[in-house]
Amino acid sequence: MENVYKQLDRVINTIKDSDDYKKCIEIKNKMNNNTELVDMIERVKKLQKKIVNNPDSIDLENEYNELNNKLNDIPIYHEYLYYLDRVNEMIIYVKDSLNDYFVEIINEY
């Protein structure tokens, strides 16, 4: 089992060593220094939660869309989402590969 953990650590480190991950972290750190941007992101998150609890609220939906559009018009945020998406694709690829591997092993028996 220890060998499995070592190999998993290698996969995680490969992702962390990737240029996409490093860029994502770099941009996130820059964004964290911009209080206005951080506040907008937090407001969007809160609106998302409110919408989940009130799915029929058109006012909440409109407020969310307006704020989200403003957020997406900010170049650094847009760039962050791009790199975050690339990192998430790597993670999903690893997850899917592991899942396929386990399904294959289970089906052998």
SERO-4910 file (N, C-alpha, C, O; in steps of 0.05 Angstrom, whole numbers):
BEGIN
 pado doro    nc1    nc2    nc3   cac1   cac2   cac3    cc1    cc2    cc3    oc1    oc2    oc3
  Met    A     16    -24      0      0      0      0     17     25      0     10     46    -12
  Glu    A     40     23     13     58     46     14     67     54    -14     70     78    -20
  Asn    A     71     34    -31     79     40    -59     57     55    -74     63     72    -90
  Val    A     33     48    -68     10     62    -81     10     91    -73      6    109    -90
  Tyr    A     14     97    -48     15    124    -38     38    140    -51     36    163    -58
  Lys    A     61    126    -54     84    139    -66     78    147    -96     84    168   -105
  Gln    A     65    128   -109     58    133   -137     37    155   -139     38    172   -158
  Leu    A     19    155   -121     -2    176   -121     11    204   -115      4    224   -127
  Asp    A     30    204    -97     45    229    -91     60    238   -116     61    262   -121
  Arg    A     70    220   -132     84    227   -156     65    240   -176     72    260   -189
  Val    A     41    230   -178     21    241   -196     13    269   -186     12    288   -202
  Ile    A      9    272   -161      1    298   -149     24    318   -154     19    341   -161
  Asn    A     48    310   -149     71    328   -153     74    335   -183     83    357   -189
  Thr    A     68    317   -200     69    323   -229     50    345   -236     56    363   -251
  Ile    A     26    344   -225      6    365   -229     16    391   -217     14    412   -230
  Lys    A     25    390   -192     35    414   -179     59    426   -193     63    451   -191
  Asp    A     75    410   -206     98    420   -220     92    431   -248    109    442   -262
  Ser    A     67    426   -257     60    435   -284     59    466   -285     53    479   -266
  Asp    A     64    476   -309     63    505   -313     35    516   -309     32    538   -299
  Asp    A     15    500   -317    -12    509   -313    -19    513   -284    -32    532   -276
  Tyr    A    -12    494   -267    -17    496   -238     -2    520   -227    -14    535   -211
  Lys    A     23    523   -234     39    545   -223     27    572   -231     26    590   -215
  Lys    A     18    573   -256      6    598   -266    -20    604   -251    -26    627   -244
  Cys    A    -36    583   -247    -61    585   -233    -56    596   -205    -71    614   -196
  Ile    A    -37    586   -191    -31    595   -164    -20    624   -164    -28    640   -147
  Glu    A     -3    629   -183      8    657   -185    -15    677   -189    -15    698   -176
  Ile    A    -33    671   -207    -55    689   -213    -73    692   -189    -83    713   -182
  Lys    A    -79    669   -175    -96    670   -152    -84    688   -130    -98    703   -117
  Asn    A    -58    686   -126    -44    703   -107    -47    733   -114    -51    750    -97
  Lys    A    -44    739   -140    -48    767   -149    -77    776   -144    -81    798   -135
  Met    A    -95    758   -150   -123    765   -146   -129    770   -116   -145    788   -110
  Asn    A   -117    755    -99   -122    757    -70   -113    785    -59   -122    793    -38
  Asn    A    -96    798    -74    -87    824    -66   -106    846    -75   -103    870    -68
  Asn    A   -126    839    -91   -145    858   -101   -171    854    -85   -187    837    -91
  Thr    A   -176    871    -65   -199    867    -47   -225    870    -62   -245    857    -56
  Glu    A   -226    888    -82   -251    891    -97   -258    865   -112   -281    857   -113
  Leu    A   -238    853   -124   -242    828   -139   -250    806   -120   -268    790   -126
  Val    A   -237    804    -97   -243    783    -77   -272    787    -68   -286    767    -64
  Asp    A   -280    812    -63   -307    817    -54   -328    809    -75   -349    797    -69
  Met    A   -321    814   -101   -340    806   -122   -343    776   -123   -365    765   -127
  Ile    A   -320    762   -121   -321    733   -122   -338    722    -99   -354    703   -102
  Glu    A   -334    733    -75   -349    725    -52   -379    730    -56   -396    714    -48
  Arg    A   -386    753    -67   -414    759    -72   -426    740    -92   -449    732    -89
  Val    A   -411    733   -112   -421    713   -132   -426    686   -118   -447    674   -123
  Lys    A   -408    678   -101   -411    652    -87   -436    653    -69   -452    634    -68
  Lys    A   -440    675    -55   -464    678    -38   -490    677    -54   -509    665    -46
  Leu    A   -489    691    -77   -512    691    -94   -518    663   -105   -542    655   -107
  Gln    A   -498    648   -111   -502    621   -121   -516    604    -99   -534    589   -106
  Lys    A   -508    607    -75   -521    592    -53   -550    601    -49   -567    584    -45
  Lys    A   -555    627    -51   -582    637    -49   -600    626    -71   -623    619    -67
  Ile    A   -588    625    -95   -604    615   -118   -611    586   -115   -633    577   -122
  Val    A   -592    570   -103   -598    542    -98   -622    539    -79   -638    522    -83
  Asn    A   -623    557    -60   -645    556    -40   -670    569    -50   -692    564    -39
  Asn    A   -668    586    -70   -691    600    -81   -690    599   -112   -686    620   -125
  Pro    A   -693    576   -123   -688    573   -152   -708    588   -170   -703    592   -193
  Asp    A   -730    597   -159   -750    612   -174   -746    642   -173   -761    657   -185
  Ser    A   -726    651   -159   -722    680   -156   -708    692   -180   -684    688   -185
  Ile    A   -723    706   -195   -712    719   -219   -694    742   -211   -674    747   -225
  Asp    A   -700    756   -190   -683    778   -181   -655    768   -173   -635    780   -181
  Leu    A   -654    746   -159   -628    735   -152   -613    726   -176   -589    731   -179
  Glu    A   -627    714   -194   -614    705   -219   -603    728   -235   -581    727   -246
  Asn    A   -619    749   -237   -610    773   -252   -585    786   -238   -566    794   -252
  Glu    A   -587    788   -212   -564    799   -197   -539    783   -201   -517    793   -205
  Tyr    A   -542    757   -200   -520    738   -204   -509    742   -232   -484    745   -235
  Asn    A   -526    742   -252   -516    744   -279   -501    770   -284   -480    771   -297
  Glu    A   -512    792   -273   -499    818   -277   -471    818   -264   -451    827   -276
  Leu    A   -470    809   -239   -445    808   -225   -425    789   -238   -401    795   -240
  Asn    A   -434    766   -246   -417    746   -258   -406    756   -285   -383    751   -291
  Asn    A   -422    771   -300   -413    782   -325   -391    803   -320   -371    804   -334
  Lys    A   -394    819   -299   -374    839   -292   -348    824   -285   -326    832   -293
  Leu    A   -351    803   -269   -328    788   -261   -313    776   -284   -289    777   -286
  Asn    A   -328    765   -303   -316    752   -326   -304    772   -346   -288    764   -363
  Asp    A   -310    797   -343   -298    818   -359   -271    828   -348   -257    843   -361
  Ile    A   -264    818   -325   -238    825   -313   -217    806   -324   -219    782   -319
  Pro    A   -197    816   -339   -178    799   -352   -164    779   -334   -160    755   -341
  Ile    A   -155    788   -310   -140    769   -293   -158    746   -283   -149    724   -280
  Tyr    A   -183    752   -278   -202    731   -269   -207    712   -292   -208    687   -288
  His    A   -210    722   -316   -214    705   -339   -190    687   -344   -193    663   -350
  Glu    A   -166    698   -341   -142    682   -343   -140    661   -322   -132    638   -327
  Tyr    A   -147    668   -297   -147    649   -275   -166    626   -282   -159    602   -278
  Leu    A   -190    631   -291   -209    610   -298   -198    592   -320   -202    567   -319
  Tyr    A   -184    603   -339   -171    587   -360   -152    567   -348   -153    543   -354
  Tyr    A   -133    576   -331   -113    558   -320   -126    539   -300   -118    516   -298
  Leu    A   -145    548   -285   -160    530   -267   -173    508   -282   -173    485   -273
  Asp    A   -185    514   -304   -198    494   -321   -177    473   -331   -183    449   -331
  Arg    A   -154    483   -339   -133    464   -348   -124    446   -326   -119    422   -330
  Val    A   -121    457   -302   -112    440   -279   -134    420   -272   -129    397   -267
  Asn    A   -159    429   -272   -181    411   -267   -183    388   -288   -190    366   -281
  Glu    A   -176    395   -313   -176    374   -333   -155    352   -327   -160    329   -331
  Met    A   -132    361   -317   -111    341   -309   -121    324   -286   -118    299   -287
  Ile    A   -134    336   -267   -144    321   -244   -166    301   -253   -166    278   -244
  Ile    A   -183    310   -270   -205    293   -280   -193    270   -296   -202    247   -294
  Tyr    A   -172    275   -312   -159    254   -327   -148    233   -309   -151    209   -314
  Val    A   -135    241   -287   -123    222   -268   -146    206   -255   -144    182   -252
  Lys    A   -167    220   -246   -189    207   -233   -202    187   -252   -207    164   -244
  Asp    A   -207    194   -277   -219    176   -296   -201    152   -302   -210    130   -305
  Ser    A   -175    157   -304   -156    136   -309   -156    116   -286   -155     91   -290
  Leu    A   -156    126   -262   -157    108   -239   -183     93   -238   -183     69   -232
  Asn    A   -204    106   -243   -230     93   -243   -231     70   -264   -240     48   -258
  Asp    A   -221     76   -288   -220     56   -309   -202     32   -301   -209      9   -306
  Tyr    A   -180     38   -288   -162     17   -279   -175     -1   -259   -173    -25   -261
  Phe    A   -189     11   -239   -203     -5   -219   -226    -21   -231   -230    -44   -223
  Val    A   -240    -10   -249   -262    -25   -262   -251    -49   -277   -262    -71   -277
  Glu    A   -229    -44   -291   -216    -66   -306   -207    -88   -287   -211   -112   -293
  Ile    A   -195    -81   -265   -186   -101   -246   -210   -117   -234   -209   -141   -231
  Ile    A   -231   -102   -227   -254   -115   -215   -267   -134   -235   -276   -156   -227
  Asn    A   -268   -126   -260   -281   -143   -280   -265   -168   -287   -276   -186   -299
  Glu    A   -239   -168   -280   -223   -191   -285   -231   -214   -267   -227   -238   -274
  Tyr    A   -243   -208   -244   -250   -229   -225   -278   -237   -226   -287   -254   -211
***
